[in-house]
Amino acid sequence: SSLDHGTIPVSDIDYTEEKIAFVFGNERQGVGEQFRSSADGLFHIPQRGFVESFNVSVACAVTLADASTRARMQLRQDVYGLAKHEM
């Protein structure tokens, strides 16, 4: 997760292309330059109102919840052993 220019909203991540690894940094220093320069892409979590940033546990929870839901929808496959009506 990053607030750098050139990032995309977490909701625009495409889960159909390749495997994805998420790297999260702390509120103060963020993700280190080594990770940012090695990344294929950077994302941010859009926020509304008077919120400076999420702490890392909240950022992880928001991202992984979105990833889980959207990956199932984009991949249209039963990756968790669930019946279609359970997804």
C-alpha positions in Angstrom: 0.0 0.0 0.0 1.4 3.4 -0.9 0.4 7.0 -1.2 3.0 7.7 -3.9 2.0 9.2 -7.2 1.2 6.5 -9.8 -0.7 4.3 -7.5 -4.0 2.7 -8.3 -7.0 2.3 -5.9 -7.1 -1.1 -4.2 -10.4 -1.7 -6.0 -8.6 -1.5 -9.4 -6.2 -4.4 -8.8 -6.6 -7.1 -11.4 -6.5 -10.6 -9.9 -6.7 -12.5 -13.2 -3.2 -11.9 -14.4 -0.7 -13.4 -12.0 -0.1 -14.2 -8.4 0.0 -11.2 -6.1 2.0 -10.4 -3.0 0.9 -7.5 -0.8 3.5 -5.5 1.2 2.4 -3.1 3.9 4.5 -0.5 5.7 3.9 1.3 8.9 2.2 4.6 9.2 5.3 6.6 9.9 7.7 5.4 7.2 5.5 3.3 4.9 7.0 0.7 2.6 10.7 0.9 2.1 12.2 2.1 -1.2 13.7 -1.3 -2.0 10.2 -2.8 -2.1 8.6 0.1 -3.9 11.3 0.1 -6.6 11.0 -3.7 -7.0 7.2 -3.7 -7.2 5.2 -4.3 -10.4 2.6 -1.9 -9.1 1.5 0.2 -6.2 -1.9 0.7 -4.7 -3.7 2.8 -2.2 -6.9 2.6 -0.1 -9.1 5.6 -0.9 -10.3 7.4 2.2 -13.0 9.9 2.7 -13.3 12.6 5.4 -10.8 13.5 8.0 -8.7 10.3 8.1 -4.9 10.7 7.7 -4.2 7.0 7.4 -5.2 3.5 8.5 -2.9 1.6 10.8 -1.2 -1.4 9.2 -3.6 -3.9 10.7 -6.7 -2.1 9.4 -5.0 -1.6 6.0 -4.3 -5.3 5.8 -7.8 -6.2 6.8 -9.4 -3.9 4.2 -7.1 -5.0 1.5 -7.4 -8.7 2.1 -11.2 -8.6 2.5 -11.4 -6.7 -0.9 -8.9 -9.1 -2.5 -10.8 -12.2 -1.3 -14.2 -10.9 -2.5 -13.0 -9.5 -5.8 -10.6 -12.4 -6.7 -13.5 -14.9 -6.4 -15.6 -12.7 -8.6 -12.9 -12.0 -11.2 -11.7 -15.6 -11.4 -15.2 -17.1 -11.3 -13.9 -20.3 -9.8 -14.4 -22.1 -6.6 -11.0 -21.5 -5.0 -12.2 -22.0 -1.4 -14.2 -25.2 -1.9 -17.5 -23.3 -1.6 -20.6 -24.0 -3.7 -21.6 -21.1 -5.9 -24.5 -20.2 -3.6 -22.0 -19.9 -0.7 -19.7 -17.4 -2.5 
